[in-house]
């Protein structure tokens, strides 16, 4: 989220990928997960997901020729010739930059410093299905919900709620799930 950097151009195929991811994320249990959209679409983040496994900045992509990951870098396929593959460095950089910026925003709003995990969801031929490095994860769209659900627990309910509220306060954030805030019982006055 650098100032002065021109926003990446979103293709119609990437918009379709974001819609597919959106439908899939709606299947996460509402009690544990908050799904927010349009947090920073100009920088490539389609969704922010807050749940027991942490905070995830999700960018959805639909590369036409398929993809693979080698040494933490996404490689995009061009045709049938593997020698024509090209690194998807811009996709990596956008996801990492957006996650860092979101992490700073959460820390400024809450005082908490949870790590924001950048995730690139691929809706294409991706034989590896899941490829994780120490900095970024690449997950095939069909495996995303399972992958998220099996992450080691990092946030308790109070932390999830506080972080989700902070993220939803970012201008432009669109809620997919309304935050549930427990209502305290009210005492009725005796007449």
N, C-alpha and C positions, 0 to 999 in steps of 0.2 A: 504494500500500500504506500509506495513511494510517491511523493509529490513530483509532478513533472513527467512521470512515466506514462506514456500513452496507454490507455486501457486496451487489453487484448480484444481482438475481434471474435465474437461468438458466432460460430457457424450454426446453420439450422440443424445440423446433425448433433451438435453439442446441446442445443436447446431441447432436442428430442431426448438426449441422454439425461438431461436434468429432469424432464418430465417422468421418465421411467424411474429414476431414483426417487423422485417425490412419491410416486405410487408405492414403491417398495417400502419407504421409510414410514408411511402411514400404518404399516402393519406392526410396528414396534409397540410393545405394551405402554399405554399412556401413563400408567401409574409410575413407571420408572424412567421413561424417556420423554424429552421435550425436543421437538423438531421445529427449527426455525428456518425460513427461506428468505432469499433476497437480502442477505446480510451485506454482501459486498459483491454483487454479480459483475461489476465492472473489472474486478480483479480476479475473477474466475472461481469464486466460491459460490456454490449454489445453495448449500444447506449448512447449518450448524446444528449438530446433534449433541445434547447434553444428557448423560445417563450414568449409570453406575460405573461403567468403564472409562469415564472421563468426558472430555470435550473434544469434538471432532469437527474440523473444517473440511467440508466435502466438496470437491470439484468433480463434476461428471463430464466424461468425454466419450465421443463416439468416433474414434479414428477409423477411416474407411477401410484400411488394409489390414488391420490387426495390430497387435502390440506384444512386446515382451519387455522384461526388465532384466538388466545386467548391471551389477555393481551399484544398485540403487538408482539407476538412471533408466527412464522409460525410452524404449526404442520403438519407433513407429515404422510399420511395414509399408513398403511401396511395391505393389505387385508381387509376383512369385519369387523374385530374386532377393535372397537375404542380404546380398551385398548392397542392395539399394536402400536398406534400412537407414533411417536417420534418427539421431537422438532428439527426444522431445524435451530438450532442456528448458524451453520456455514454460512448459506445463509444470515441470518440477519446481522451477523458480517461483511461478505464480502461487502454487499451493503452499510452498514454504513461507513466502513473504506474507501471504494472507493469514496463515496460522500464527506467525510471530506478531503481526499487528493486532489480531484478535486477542492474543494472550496479553499484550500490553493494555488493551482496552479493558479487559476483564479485571486485571490487576488495579487499574486506575479507578474502576467503579466499585470494586469490592474489597480491595486489599488482599485478596486471595491470589495466589499465583499458580493455578493449575496449568499443567502443560496442555497446549492445544495441539492435537495430533492432526497433521495434514493427511488427507486421504484422497486419492484419485480413484474414482469409480470408473471402470472401463466397460463399455457396452460394445464389445467387439470380440473378435477371435483373440483370446488371451489364455493360452494353454496353461500358464502357471497358476491361474485362478486367484492366488494371493501371493504377493511378493512384498516383504517388509524389510526396510533397512532401519538403521537407528534414527533416521530423520523423517521418513515418509513411508506410507503404505499404499500399495496399488492393489485394488480388489475388483474382481469381476462383479458386475452388477448383481447377478443372481446369488452371489455368495455374501453380499454386504450385510444383510440382516443377521445371518448366522455369525459372521465375523464380529460384528458389533456386540452381539449378545454373549459371546464367549470371551470378551476382554476381561482381564482381571479387574476386580472392583477397586476403584480409586476415590469415588465420591459418595458420601452418605446423602440421605434425603435432604437435609438442611443445606448442605453445600450445593447439591444439584439445583435446588430451588433458587438459591441466592444467585448462582451463576447464570441460570436460565433467565432470571429477571433482569440481570445486568445486560446480557446479550440482547434481550428483547427490547431494551431501552435504546439501543443503537438506532439512530435514524435510518428508516427504510426497512427495518426488520419486519418481516411478515410472519405472523404466527400460524403454524399448522395445528398446534395444540395450544389451547388456552391453558395458562398455568393454573393449576389448582392450588388455591391457598386455603388451608384449613380454616374453617370458621369456628370461632370460639362460641361456646354456648352463652346465650344471653339470659340474664335473670329477669324474670317478670316481676313487676311491682304488684304488691298486694293492693287491691282496691279498698 
